[in-house]
Amino acid sequence: MNNEINNNYSTFSEKYDQLFDSELYQEWVDFVTKNSKATSIMDLGGGAGRLAVLLAQLGYTVDVLDLSPEMLSLAQKHANEANVDLSLLQADMRDFSDWKKEYPIIVSFADALNYLPNLSDFKLAIQQVYDHLAVGGQFLFDVITPYQVNVLYDNYYYNNDDDDENIFMWTSYPGEQENSVDHDLKFFVYDEAIDAFKIMREIHHEQTYDLKTYQETLRSAGFHNIEVFANFGQNNIDENTERWFFRAVK
């Protein structure tokens, strides 16, 4: 990533945040509200707080945990714009044991868990979730499936040049590990100061596993009543499901 980015150029996190479809966040909200009433909730890997703001507007008390200070800064900005309160916690989802609060519900969406680099890290995060849930509490989350990674992301390419001064290119390649993918994300942003484009680039690695691995990891952590859905909880899964939605109870 180019280190010469200034305030006029903004940050990669800001550009990335602007890409997401607001309708998707509403579908995640619907999945949460279908399984819970307004209560205290943690959004694990909650990033720029888009989901958290929508939940706060519905009466949930939301704590957002994320490793990125840039993303949490955006979450605070979005909360201010929506005139809602969010509690922001900068921490690693693999170990936030110093945070002693328990929740009736913890959620994690939008590939947050897929960004953990390996199965050991994923297991650590799942155990942290279990430890921070109250007895009877629910964990709602989604992950991309091996079908998404190995078929739909196979040499995937997307180019958005609707804005001549902010061009986005996304290319995906198979990762080195089984059921993994590397996304090469580039923004070409026009800089008036030099009358030229600058590049903002990041490589995002995502890792997923077969369904049995997810289920066994949840059971090993202590979860029960584990359910898996497709389409934001509206359908049963099949071999072409792109994203699994989980509900598990402590």
Sequence and secondary structure as in RCSB ss.txt:
>XXXX:A:sequence
MNNEINNNYSTFSEKYDQLFDSELYQEWVDFVTKNSKATSIMDLGGGAGRLAVLLAQLGYTVDVLDLSPEMLSLA
QKHANEANVDLSLLQADMRDFSDWKKEYPIIVSFADALNYLPNLSDFKLAIQQVYDHLAVGGQFLFDVITPYQVN
VLYDNYYYNNDDDDENIFMWTSYPGEQENSVDHDLKFFVYDEAIDAFKIMREIHHEQTYDLKTYQETLRSAGFHN
IEVFANFGQNNIDENTERWFFRAVK
>XXXX:A:secstr
  TT  TTT  HHHHHHHHS HHHHHHHHHHHHHH  S EEEEET TT HHHHHHHHTT EEEEEES HHHHHHH
HHHHHHHT   EEEE BTTB TT    EEEEEE TTGGGGSSSHHHHHHHHHHHHHTEEEEEEEEEEEE HHIII
IITTT EEEEEEETTEEEEEEEEE SSTTEEEEEEEEEEEETTTTEEEEEEEEEEEE   HHHHHHHHHHHT EE
EEEEBTTTTB   TT SEEEEEEE 
